[in-house]
Amino acid sequence: MKKKRADEPIIREQPVTYDDYAAMPDDGNRYEIINGVLEMMSPGSMTIHQTVSRELLFILLQSCRSEYEIYYAPFDVILSRTTVLQPDIIMIHRSRLEIVKKHGVEGAPDLVVEILSPSTRKRDKVVKAAAYAKHQVSEYWLVDPEARTLEQYRLDGEHYEWVQTYEEDDRVFSDKLPCVSFKFKDIFDNIRVTGE
C-alpha cells in the first residue's frame, strides 16, 4: 500500500455541509454549496448587475414590503445541509418568517431572483434552477441585463415551468405574489451608468 506524502492535498470523500461552510475562515471570497460541492462565486458583479439589482429591489420594496421580507445578496439561503446559495434577491411572506434566522434563511423563499451575467448565465439557468426547484422555491425569476428581459418560472412538482418572458412595456405580475405589479422597463428607466 502506497503511503501518502505529507504535502499531498487531502481529498474529501464526503459532501461539504453548511457546518463546514460556516466554519470556513473569511478569505475575502464568496462561496455557495450545491449538492455538497463547494463552489467559489465569480468576482464582484459588474456595474450593470448591481444597478439592475438595486432598481428591482427598490421596486419590490415599494409594493411588497408590507407583506414580504425582502433580502439581497450576499445573504445565505440554506436549502439543506448540502445546498447553500446566495441569490441576488429573495422574498419571504411574513406568515413564514420562522425560516428567517440570524445567519440567513433556512428553507425555501417564496421568490428567488437571479440577475444573469456572462460568467453565471449557465449556472443560474441550469444548476441553480434545478436546486431551487428541488427545494420547492415556488417562483424563480431570471433577469438578463444584456437582453433586457425577465424570465418568470413557476414550480410544477420538482421542476420549473416557464410562465412568461417580460420586456419593455410588459407588466410583470404573479398569481403567487399578488403585490407584484410593475412595468418591466421601470427597472431600466433610472439606470444611467452601465459600466461599459
Rosetta constraint file for C-alpha pairs under 8 A:
AtomPair CA 4 CA 8 HARMONIC 6.94 0.50
AtomPair CA 14 CA 36 HARMONIC 7.99 0.50
AtomPair CA 15 CA 35 HARMONIC 7.55 0.50
AtomPair CA 15 CA 36 HARMONIC 4.24 0.50
AtomPair CA 15 CA 37 HARMONIC 6.32 0.50
AtomPair CA 15 CA 82 HARMONIC 6.95 0.50
AtomPair CA 16 CA 20 HARMONIC 6.13 0.50
AtomPair CA 16 CA 21 HARMONIC 7.22 0.50
AtomPair CA 16 CA 33 HARMONIC 7.27 0.50
AtomPair CA 16 CA 36 HARMONIC 4.60 0.50
AtomPair CA 16 CA 37 HARMONIC 5.96 0.50
AtomPair CA 16 CA 38 HARMONIC 6.41 0.50
AtomPair CA 16 CA 82 HARMONIC 6.18 0.50
AtomPair CA 17 CA 21 HARMONIC 6.33 0.50
AtomPair CA 17 CA 33 HARMONIC 7.69 0.50
AtomPair CA 17 CA 36 HARMONIC 6.14 0.50
AtomPair CA 17 CA 81 HARMONIC 5.13 0.50
AtomPair CA 17 CA 82 HARMONIC 4.61 0.50
AtomPair CA 17 CA 83 HARMONIC 7.58 0.50
AtomPair CA 18 CA 22 HARMONIC 5.99 0.50
AtomPair CA 18 CA 33 HARMONIC 7.90 0.50
AtomPair CA 18 CA 78 HARMONIC 7.57 0.50
AtomPair CA 18 CA 80 HARMONIC 7.92 0.50
AtomPair CA 18 CA 81 HARMONIC 5.19 0.50
AtomPair CA 18 CA 82 HARMONIC 6.12 0.50
AtomPair CA 18 CA 83 HARMONIC 7.51 0.50
AtomPair CA 18 CA 84 HARMONIC 6.84 0.50
AtomPair CA 19 CA 23 HARMONIC 6.16 0.50
AtomPair CA 19 CA 81 HARMONIC 7.73 0.50
AtomPair CA 20 CA 24 HARMONIC 6.43 0.50
AtomPair CA 29 CA 40 HARMONIC 7.02 0.50
AtomPair CA 29 CA 41 HARMONIC 7.41 0.50
AtomPair CA 29 CA 43 HARMONIC 7.73 0.50
AtomPair CA 30 CA 40 HARMONIC 5.98 0.50
AtomPair CA 30 CA 41 HARMONIC 5.51 0.50
AtomPair CA 30 CA 42 HARMONIC 7.94 0.50
AtomPair CA 31 CA 38 HARMONIC 6.75 0.50
AtomPair CA 31 CA 39 HARMONIC 5.55 0.50
AtomPair CA 31 CA 40 HARMONIC 4.43 0.50
AtomPair CA 31 CA 41 HARMONIC 5.34 0.50
AtomPair CA 32 CA 38 HARMONIC 5.93 0.50
AtomPair CA 32 CA 39 HARMONIC 5.39 0.50
AtomPair CA 32 CA 40 HARMONIC 6.53 0.50
AtomPair CA 32 CA 41 HARMONIC 6.89 0.50
AtomPair CA 32 CA 83 HARMONIC 7.55 0.50
AtomPair CA 32 CA 84 HARMONIC 5.52 0.50
AtomPair CA 32 CA 85 HARMONIC 5.02 0.50
AtomPair CA 32 CA 86 HARMONIC 6.74 0.50
AtomPair CA 33 CA 37 HARMONIC 5.29 0.50
AtomPair CA 33 CA 38 HARMONIC 4.51 0.50
AtomPair CA 33 CA 39 HARMONIC 6.03 0.50
AtomPair CA 33 CA 82 HARMONIC 6.24 0.50
AtomPair CA 33 CA 83 HARMONIC 4.88 0.50
AtomPair CA 33 CA 84 HARMONIC 4.88 0.50
AtomPair CA 33 CA 85 HARMONIC 6.40 0.50
AtomPair CA 34 CA 38 HARMONIC 6.78 0.50
AtomPair CA 34 CA 39 HARMONIC 7.67 0.50
AtomPair CA 34 CA 82 HARMONIC 6.41 0.50
AtomPair CA 34 CA 83 HARMONIC 4.49 0.50
AtomPair CA 34 CA 84 HARMONIC 6.49 0.50
AtomPair CA 34 CA 85 HARMONIC 7.44 0.50
AtomPair CA 34 CA 128 HARMONIC 7.88 0.50
AtomPair CA 34 CA 131 HARMONIC 7.23 0.50
AtomPair CA 35 CA 82 HARMONIC 5.23 0.50
AtomPair CA 35 CA 83 HARMONIC 5.32 0.50
AtomPair CA 36 CA 82 HARMONIC 4.39 0.50
AtomPair CA 36 CA 83 HARMONIC 6.32 0.50
AtomPair CA 37 CA 82 HARMONIC 7.63 0.50
AtomPair CA 42 CA 119 HARMONIC 7.13 0.50
AtomPair CA 42 CA 120 HARMONIC 7.67 0.50
AtomPair CA 45 CA 49 HARMONIC 6.04 0.50
AtomPair CA 45 CA 50 HARMONIC 6.57 0.50
AtomPair CA 46 CA 50 HARMONIC 6.47 0.50
AtomPair CA 46 CA 195 HARMONIC 7.13 0.50
AtomPair CA 47 CA 51 HARMONIC 6.19 0.50
AtomPair CA 47 CA 193 HARMONIC 7.47 0.50
AtomPair CA 47 CA 194 HARMONIC 6.06 0.50
AtomPair CA 47 CA 195 HARMONIC 5.14 0.50
AtomPair CA 48 CA 52 HARMONIC 6.02 0.50
AtomPair CA 48 CA 145 HARMONIC 6.90 0.50
AtomPair CA 48 CA 193 HARMONIC 7.39 0.50
AtomPair CA 48 CA 194 HARMONIC 4.95 0.50
AtomPair CA 48 CA 195 HARMONIC 6.22 0.50
AtomPair CA 49 CA 53 HARMONIC 6.12 0.50
AtomPair CA 49 CA 115 HARMONIC 6.55 0.50
AtomPair CA 49 CA 116 HARMONIC 7.59 0.50
AtomPair CA 49 CA 117 HARMONIC 7.13 0.50
AtomPair CA 49 CA 145 HARMONIC 6.92 0.50
AtomPair CA 50 CA 54 HARMONIC 6.10 0.50
AtomPair CA 51 CA 55 HARMONIC 6.13 0.50
AtomPair CA 51 CA 191 HARMONIC 6.59 0.50
AtomPair CA 51 CA 194 HARMONIC 7.94 0.50
AtomPair CA 52 CA 56 HARMONIC 6.10 0.50
AtomPair CA 52 CA 115 HARMONIC 7.83 0.50
AtomPair CA 52 CA 145 HARMONIC 7.03 0.50
AtomPair CA 52 CA 187 HARMONIC 6.39 0.50
AtomPair CA 52 CA 188 HARMONIC 6.97 0.50
AtomPair CA 52 CA 191 HARMONIC 7.60 0.50
AtomPair CA 53 CA 57 HARMONIC 5.98 0.50
AtomPair CA 53 CA 88 HARMONIC 7.02 0.50
AtomPair CA 53 CA 89 HARMONIC 7.60 0.50
AtomPair CA 53 CA 115 HARMONIC 7.10 0.50
AtomPair CA 54 CA 58 HARMONIC 6.14 0.50
AtomPair CA 55 CA 59 HARMONIC 6.29 0.50
AtomPair CA 55 CA 187 HARMONIC 5.33 0.50
AtomPair CA 55 CA 188 HARMONIC 7.50 0.50
AtomPair CA 55 CA 190 HARMONIC 7.60 0.50
AtomPair CA 55 CA 191 HARMONIC 7.97 0.50
AtomPair CA 56 CA 60 HARMONIC 6.19 0.50
AtomPair CA 56 CA 187 HARMONIC 5.65 0.50
AtomPair CA 57 CA 61 HARMONIC 6.03 0.50
AtomPair CA 57 CA 72 HARMONIC 7.85 0.50
AtomPair CA 57 CA 89 HARMONIC 7.17 0.50
AtomPair CA 58 CA 62 HARMONIC 6.26 0.50
AtomPair CA 59 CA 63 HARMONIC 6.62 0.50
AtomPair CA 59 CA 182 HARMONIC 7.71 0.50
AtomPair CA 59 CA 187 HARMONIC 7.65 0.50
AtomPair CA 60 CA 64 HARMONIC 5.49 0.50
AtomPair CA 60 CA 65 HARMONIC 7.14 0.50
AtomPair CA 60 CA 70 HARMONIC 8.00 0.50
AtomPair CA 60 CA 180 HARMONIC 7.12 0.50
AtomPair CA 61 CA 65 HARMONIC 4.91 0.50
AtomPair CA 61 CA 70 HARMONIC 7.18 0.50
AtomPair CA 63 CA 179 HARMONIC 5.86 0.50
AtomPair CA 63 CA 180 HARMONIC 6.68 0.50
AtomPair CA 63 CA 181 HARMONIC 7.82 0.50
AtomPair CA 64 CA 68 HARMONIC 5.77 0.50
AtomPair CA 64 CA 179 HARMONIC 5.30 0.50
AtomPair CA 64 CA 180 HARMONIC 6.84 0.50
AtomPair CA 65 CA 69 HARMONIC 6.11 0.50
AtomPair CA 65 CA 70 HARMONIC 6.87 0.50
AtomPair CA 67 CA 93 HARMONIC 5.98 0.50
AtomPair CA 67 CA 94 HARMONIC 5.79 0.50
AtomPair CA 67 CA 179 HARMONIC 7.87 0.50
AtomPair CA 68 CA 91 HARMONIC 5.92 0.50
AtomPair CA 68 CA 92 HARMONIC 5.26 0.50
AtomPair CA 68 CA 93 HARMONIC 4.33 0.50
AtomPair CA 68 CA 94 HARMONIC 5.20 0.50
AtomPair CA 69 CA 91 HARMONIC 5.64 0.50
AtomPair CA 69 CA 92 HARMONIC 5.20 0.50
AtomPair CA 69 CA 93 HARMONIC 6.34 0.50
AtomPair CA 69 CA 94 HARMONIC 6.35 0.50
AtomPair CA 69 CA 97 HARMONIC 7.93 0.50
AtomPair CA 70 CA 89 HARMONIC 7.13 0.50
AtomPair CA 70 CA 90 HARMONIC 5.69 0.50
AtomPair CA 70 CA 91 HARMONIC 4.55 0.50
AtomPair CA 70 CA 92 HARMONIC 6.56 0.50
AtomPair CA 71 CA 75 HARMONIC 7.21 0.50
AtomPair CA 71 CA 89 HARMONIC 5.73 0.50
AtomPair CA 71 CA 90 HARMONIC 5.38 0.50
AtomPair CA 71 CA 91 HARMONIC 6.62 0.50
AtomPair CA 72 CA 87 HARMONIC 7.17 0.50
AtomPair CA 72 CA 88 HARMONIC 5.33 0.50
AtomPair CA 72 CA 89 HARMONIC 4.34 0.50
AtomPair CA 72 CA 90 HARMONIC 6.37 0.50
AtomPair CA 73 CA 86 HARMONIC 5.95 0.50
AtomPair CA 73 CA 87 HARMONIC 6.05 0.50
AtomPair CA 73 CA 88 HARMONIC 4.84 0.50
AtomPair CA 73 CA 89 HARMONIC 6.46 0.50
AtomPair CA 74 CA 86 HARMONIC 5.86 0.50
AtomPair CA 74 CA 87 HARMONIC 7.58 0.50
AtomPair CA 74 CA 88 HARMONIC 7.37 0.50
AtomPair CA 75 CA 86 HARMONIC 5.46 0.50
AtomPair CA 75 CA 87 HARMONIC 7.42 0.50
AtomPair CA 75 CA 104 HARMONIC 6.12 0.50
AtomPair CA 76 CA 84 HARMONIC 6.41 0.50
AtomPair CA 76 CA 85 HARMONIC 5.85 0.50
AtomPair CA 76 CA 86 HARMONIC 5.11 0.50
AtomPair CA 76 CA 87 HARMONIC 7.98 0.50
AtomPair CA 76 CA 103 HARMONIC 7.29 0.50
AtomPair CA 76 CA 104 HARMONIC 4.87 0.50
AtomPair CA 76 CA 105 HARMONIC 6.33 0.50
AtomPair CA 77 CA 84 HARMONIC 5.59 0.50
AtomPair CA 77 CA 85 HARMONIC 5.23 0.50
AtomPair CA 77 CA 86 HARMONIC 5.99 0.50
AtomPair CA 77 CA 87 HARMONIC 7.57 0.50
AtomPair CA 77 CA 104 HARMONIC 5.95 0.50
AtomPair CA 77 CA 105 HARMONIC 4.81 0.50
AtomPair CA 77 CA 106 HARMONIC 6.22 0.50
AtomPair CA 77 CA 107 HARMONIC 7.05 0.50
AtomPair CA 77 CA 108 HARMONIC 7.69 0.50
AtomPair CA 78 CA 83 HARMONIC 6.30 0.50
AtomPair CA 78 CA 84 HARMONIC 4.47 0.50
AtomPair CA 78 CA 85 HARMONIC 6.62 0.50
AtomPair CA 78 CA 104 HARMONIC 7.16 0.50
AtomPair CA 78 CA 105 HARMONIC 5.83 0.50
AtomPair CA 78 CA 106 HARMONIC 4.75 0.50
AtomPair CA 78 CA 107 HARMONIC 6.06 0.50
AtomPair CA 79 CA 83 HARMONIC 5.52 0.50
AtomPair CA 79 CA 84 HARMONIC 5.91 0.50
AtomPair CA 79 CA 85 HARMONIC 7.73 0.50
AtomPair CA 79 CA 106 HARMONIC 6.11 0.50
AtomPair CA 79 CA 107 HARMONIC 4.98 0.50
AtomPair CA 79 CA 108 HARMONIC 6.20 0.50
AtomPair CA 79 CA 135 HARMONIC 6.25 0.50
AtomPair CA 80 CA 84 HARMONIC 6.91 0.50
AtomPair CA 80 CA 106 HARMONIC 7.73 0.50
AtomPair CA 80 CA 107 HARMONIC 7.47 0.50
AtomPair CA 83 CA 131 HARMONIC 7.71 0.50
AtomPair CA 87 CA 112 HARMONIC 6.53 0.50
AtomPair CA 87 CA 113 HARMONIC 6.36 0.50
AtomPair CA 87 CA 114 HARMONIC 5.73 0.50
AtomPair CA 88 CA 112 HARMONIC 7.66 0.50
AtomPair CA 88 CA 113 HARMONIC 5.80 0.50
AtomPair CA 88 CA 114 HARMONIC 5.20 0.50
AtomPair CA 88 CA 115 HARMONIC 6.53 0.50
AtomPair CA 89 CA 112 HARMONIC 5.98 0.50
AtomPair CA 89 CA 113 HARMONIC 5.03 0.50
AtomPair CA 89 CA 114 HARMONIC 6.90 0.50
AtomPair CA 90 CA 109 HARMONIC 6.31 0.50
AtomPair CA 90 CA 110 HARMONIC 7.47 0.50
AtomPair CA 90 CA 111 HARMONIC 5.43 0.50
AtomPair CA 90 CA 112 HARMONIC 4.61 0.50
AtomPair CA 90 CA 113 HARMONIC 6.19 0.50
AtomPair CA 91 CA 109 HARMONIC 5.91 0.50
AtomPair CA 91 CA 110 HARMONIC 5.72 0.50
AtomPair CA 91 CA 111 HARMONIC 5.08 0.50
AtomPair CA 91 CA 112 HARMONIC 6.80 0.50
AtomPair CA 92 CA 96 HARMONIC 6.68 0.50
AtomPair CA 92 CA 97 HARMONIC 7.05 0.50
AtomPair CA 92 CA 109 HARMONIC 5.06 0.50
AtomPair CA 92 CA 110 HARMONIC 5.19 0.50
AtomPair CA 92 CA 111 HARMONIC 6.99 0.50
AtomPair CA 93 CA 97 HARMONIC 6.99 0.50
AtomPair CA 93 CA 110 HARMONIC 6.75 0.50
AtomPair CA 99 CA 105 HARMONIC 5.57 0.50
AtomPair CA 99 CA 106 HARMONIC 5.06 0.50
AtomPair CA 99 CA 107 HARMONIC 5.86 0.50
AtomPair CA 100 CA 104 HARMONIC 6.17 0.50
AtomPair CA 100 CA 105 HARMONIC 4.54 0.50
AtomPair CA 100 CA 106 HARMONIC 6.39 0.50
AtomPair CA 101 CA 105 HARMONIC 5.70 0.50
AtomPair CA 101 CA 106 HARMONIC 6.96 0.50
AtomPair CA 105 CA 109 HARMONIC 7.91 0.50
AtomPair CA 107 CA 135 HARMONIC 7.86 0.50
AtomPair CA 108 CA 132 HARMONIC 7.74 0.50
AtomPair CA 108 CA 135 HARMONIC 6.39 0.50
AtomPair CA 108 CA 136 HARMONIC 6.11 0.50
AtomPair CA 108 CA 137 HARMONIC 5.02 0.50
AtomPair CA 109 CA 137 HARMONIC 5.73 0.50
AtomPair CA 109 CA 138 HARMONIC 7.66 0.50
AtomPair CA 110 CA 137 HARMONIC 5.80 0.50
AtomPair CA 110 CA 138 HARMONIC 5.53 0.50
AtomPair CA 110 CA 139 HARMONIC 6.29 0.50
AtomPair CA 111 CA 137 HARMONIC 6.53 0.50
AtomPair CA 111 CA 138 HARMONIC 6.48 0.50
AtomPair CA 111 CA 139 HARMONIC 4.90 0.50
AtomPair CA 111 CA 140 HARMONIC 5.83 0.50
AtomPair CA 111 CA 141 HARMONIC 7.68 0.50
AtomPair CA 112 CA 137 HARMONIC 7.18 0.50
AtomPair CA 112 CA 139 HARMONIC 6.56 0.50
AtomPair CA 112 CA 140 HARMONIC 5.04 0.50
AtomPair CA 112 CA 141 HARMONIC 6.36 0.50
AtomPair CA 113 CA 140 HARMONIC 5.96 0.50
AtomPair CA 113 CA 141 HARMONIC 4.73 0.50
AtomPair CA 113 CA 142 HARMONIC 5.99 0.50
AtomPair CA 113 CA 143 HARMONIC 7.38 0.50
AtomPair CA 114 CA 124 HARMONIC 6.83 0.50
AtomPair CA 114 CA 140 HARMONIC 7.98 0.50
AtomPair CA 114 CA 141 HARMONIC 6.36 0.50
AtomPair CA 114 CA 142 HARMONIC 5.15 0.50
AtomPair CA 114 CA 143 HARMONIC 6.37 0.50
AtomPair CA 115 CA 142 HARMONIC 5.85 0.50
AtomPair CA 115 CA 143 HARMONIC 4.73 0.50
AtomPair CA 115 CA 144 HARMONIC 6.11 0.50
AtomPair CA 115 CA 145 HARMONIC 7.35 0.50
AtomPair CA 116 CA 120 HARMONIC 6.06 0.50
AtomPair CA 116 CA 121 HARMONIC 5.22 0.50
AtomPair CA 116 CA 124 HARMONIC 7.06 0.50
AtomPair CA 116 CA 142 HARMONIC 6.71 0.50
AtomPair CA 116 CA 143 HARMONIC 6.01 0.50
AtomPair CA 116 CA 144 HARMONIC 5.17 0.50
AtomPair CA 116 CA 145 HARMONIC 6.97 0.50
AtomPair CA 117 CA 121 HARMONIC 5.68 0.50
AtomPair CA 117 CA 144 HARMONIC 7.40 0.50
AtomPair CA 117 CA 145 HARMONIC 7.72 0.50
AtomPair CA 120 CA 124 HARMONIC 5.90 0.50
AtomPair CA 121 CA 125 HARMONIC 6.09 0.50
AtomPair CA 122 CA 126 HARMONIC 5.84 0.50
AtomPair CA 122 CA 127 HARMONIC 7.46 0.50
AtomPair CA 123 CA 127 HARMONIC 4.96 0.50
AtomPair CA 123 CA 128 HARMONIC 5.99 0.50
AtomPair CA 124 CA 128 HARMONIC 4.95 0.50
AtomPair CA 124 CA 129 HARMONIC 6.13 0.50
AtomPair CA 124 CA 142 HARMONIC 7.83 0.50
AtomPair CA 125 CA 129 HARMONIC 5.64 0.50
AtomPair CA 125 CA 142 HARMONIC 7.60 0.50
AtomPair CA 126 CA 130 HARMONIC 6.13 0.50
AtomPair CA 127 CA 131 HARMONIC 6.43 0.50
AtomPair CA 128 CA 132 HARMONIC 6.11 0.50
AtomPair CA 129 CA 133 HARMONIC 6.11 0.50
AtomPair CA 129 CA 140 HARMONIC 7.64 0.50
AtomPair CA 129 CA 160 HARMONIC 7.75 0.50
AtomPair CA 130 CA 134 HARMONIC 5.99 0.50
AtomPair CA 130 CA 159 HARMONIC 7.02 0.50
AtomPair CA 131 CA 135 HARMONIC 6.28 0.50
AtomPair CA 132 CA 136 HARMONIC 6.25 0.50
AtomPair CA 132 CA 137 HARMONIC 5.36 0.50
AtomPair CA 132 CA 140 HARMONIC 7.90 0.50
AtomPair CA 133 CA 137 HARMONIC 5.75 0.50
AtomPair CA 133 CA 138 HARMONIC 7.51 0.50
AtomPair CA 133 CA 155 HARMONIC 6.40 0.50
AtomPair CA 133 CA 158 HARMONIC 5.31 0.50
AtomPair CA 133 CA 159 HARMONIC 5.31 0.50
AtomPair CA 133 CA 160 HARMONIC 6.27 0.50
AtomPair CA 134 CA 158 HARMONIC 5.17 0.50
AtomPair CA 134 CA 159 HARMONIC 7.06 0.50
AtomPair CA 135 CA 158 HARMONIC 7.85 0.50
AtomPair CA 136 CA 155 HARMONIC 7.09 0.50
AtomPair CA 136 CA 158 HARMONIC 6.93 0.50
AtomPair CA 137 CA 155 HARMONIC 7.03 0.50
AtomPair CA 138 CA 154 HARMONIC 5.92 0.50
AtomPair CA 138 CA 155 HARMONIC 4.95 0.50
AtomPair CA 139 CA 152 HARMONIC 7.41 0.50
AtomPair CA 139 CA 153 HARMONIC 5.78 0.50
AtomPair CA 139 CA 154 HARMONIC 4.65 0.50
AtomPair CA 139 CA 155 HARMONIC 6.09 0.50
AtomPair CA 139 CA 176 HARMONIC 7.80 0.50
AtomPair CA 140 CA 152 HARMONIC 6.10 0.50
AtomPair CA 140 CA 153 HARMONIC 5.08 0.50
AtomPair CA 140 CA 154 HARMONIC 6.41 0.50
AtomPair CA 141 CA 150 HARMONIC 6.53 0.50
AtomPair CA 141 CA 151 HARMONIC 5.57 0.50
AtomPair CA 141 CA 152 HARMONIC 4.75 0.50
AtomPair CA 141 CA 153 HARMONIC 6.19 0.50
AtomPair CA 142 CA 150 HARMONIC 5.59 0.50
AtomPair CA 142 CA 151 HARMONIC 5.11 0.50
AtomPair CA 142 CA 152 HARMONIC 6.75 0.50
AtomPair CA 143 CA 148 HARMONIC 7.36 0.50
AtomPair CA 143 CA 149 HARMONIC 5.85 0.50
AtomPair CA 143 CA 150 HARMONIC 4.40 0.50
AtomPair CA 143 CA 151 HARMONIC 6.45 0.50
AtomPair CA 144 CA 148 HARMONIC 5.43 0.50
AtomPair CA 144 CA 149 HARMONIC 5.28 0.50
AtomPair CA 144 CA 150 HARMONIC 6.30 0.50
AtomPair CA 145 CA 149 HARMONIC 6.95 0.50
AtomPair CA 148 CA 167 HARMONIC 6.33 0.50
AtomPair CA 148 CA 168 HARMONIC 7.75 0.50
AtomPair CA 149 CA 165 HARMONIC 6.51 0.50
AtomPair CA 149 CA 166 HARMONIC 5.52 0.50
AtomPair CA 149 CA 167 HARMONIC 4.86 0.50
AtomPair CA 149 CA 168 HARMONIC 7.95 0.50
AtomPair CA 149 CA 184 HARMONIC 7.93 0.50
AtomPair CA 150 CA 165 HARMONIC 5.53 0.50
AtomPair CA 150 CA 166 HARMONIC 5.06 0.50
AtomPair CA 150 CA 167 HARMONIC 6.68 0.50
AtomPair CA 150 CA 184 HARMONIC 7.70 0.50
AtomPair CA 151 CA 162 HARMONIC 7.48 0.50
AtomPair CA 151 CA 163 HARMONIC 7.69 0.50
AtomPair CA 151 CA 164 HARMONIC 6.02 0.50
AtomPair CA 151 CA 165 HARMONIC 4.40 0.50
AtomPair CA 151 CA 166 HARMONIC 6.44 0.50
AtomPair CA 152 CA 162 HARMONIC 6.18 0.50
AtomPair CA 152 CA 163 HARMONIC 5.48 0.50
AtomPair CA 152 CA 164 HARMONIC 5.42 0.50
AtomPair CA 152 CA 165 HARMONIC 6.21 0.50
AtomPair CA 152 CA 166 HARMONIC 7.96 0.50
AtomPair CA 153 CA 160 HARMONIC 5.65 0.50
AtomPair CA 153 CA 161 HARMONIC 5.42 0.50
AtomPair CA 153 CA 162 HARMONIC 4.52 0.50
AtomPair CA 153 CA 163 HARMONIC 5.35 0.50
AtomPair CA 153 CA 164 HARMONIC 7.41 0.50
AtomPair CA 154 CA 160 HARMONIC 5.35 0.50
AtomPair CA 154 CA 161 HARMONIC 5.34 0.50
AtomPair CA 154 CA 162 HARMONIC 6.55 0.50
AtomPair CA 154 CA 163 HARMONIC 6.58 0.50
AtomPair CA 155 CA 159 HARMONIC 5.86 0.50
AtomPair CA 155 CA 160 HARMONIC 4.57 0.50
AtomPair CA 155 CA 161 HARMONIC 6.21 0.50
AtomPair CA 156 CA 160 HARMONIC 5.60 0.50
AtomPair CA 156 CA 161 HARMONIC 6.12 0.50
AtomPair CA 166 CA 170 HARMONIC 5.64 0.50
AtomPair CA 166 CA 171 HARMONIC 7.43 0.50
AtomPair CA 166 CA 172 HARMONIC 6.70 0.50
AtomPair CA 166 CA 184 HARMONIC 6.52 0.50
AtomPair CA 167 CA 184 HARMONIC 5.81 0.50
AtomPair CA 167 CA 185 HARMONIC 6.83 0.50
AtomPair CA 168 CA 183 HARMONIC 7.56 0.50
AtomPair CA 168 CA 184 HARMONIC 5.86 0.50
AtomPair CA 168 CA 185 HARMONIC 4.89 0.50
AtomPair CA 169 CA 183 HARMONIC 5.61 0.50
AtomPair CA 169 CA 184 HARMONIC 6.07 0.50
AtomPair CA 169 CA 185 HARMONIC 5.84 0.50
AtomPair CA 170 CA 183 HARMONIC 5.61 0.50
AtomPair CA 170 CA 184 HARMONIC 5.77 0.50
AtomPair CA 170 CA 185 HARMONIC 7.69 0.50
AtomPair CA 171 CA 181 HARMONIC 6.46 0.50
AtomPair CA 171 CA 182 HARMONIC 5.35 0.50
AtomPair CA 171 CA 183 HARMONIC 4.29 0.50
AtomPair CA 171 CA 184 HARMONIC 6.00 0.50
AtomPair CA 172 CA 180 HARMONIC 6.99 0.50
AtomPair CA 172 CA 181 HARMONIC 5.45 0.50
AtomPair CA 172 CA 182 HARMONIC 5.36 0.50
AtomPair CA 172 CA 183 HARMONIC 5.95 0.50
AtomPair CA 172 CA 184 HARMONIC 6.07 0.50
AtomPair CA 173 CA 177 HARMONIC 7.63 0.50
AtomPair CA 173 CA 178 HARMONIC 7.33 0.50
AtomPair CA 173 CA 180 HARMONIC 5.17 0.50
AtomPair CA 173 CA 181 HARMONIC 4.76 0.50
AtomPair CA 173 CA 182 HARMONIC 7.08 0.50
AtomPair CA 174 CA 178 HARMONIC 5.97 0.50
AtomPair CA 174 CA 180 HARMONIC 6.11 0.50
AtomPair CA 174 CA 181 HARMONIC 7.64 0.50
AtomPair CA 182 CA 186 HARMONIC 7.15 0.50
AtomPair CA 183 CA 187 HARMONIC 7.94 0.50
AtomPair CA 184 CA 188 HARMONIC 7.90 0.50
AtomPair CA 185 CA 189 HARMONIC 6.15 0.50
AtomPair CA 186 CA 190 HARMONIC 7.47 0.50
AtomPair CA 187 CA 191 HARMONIC 7.76 0.50
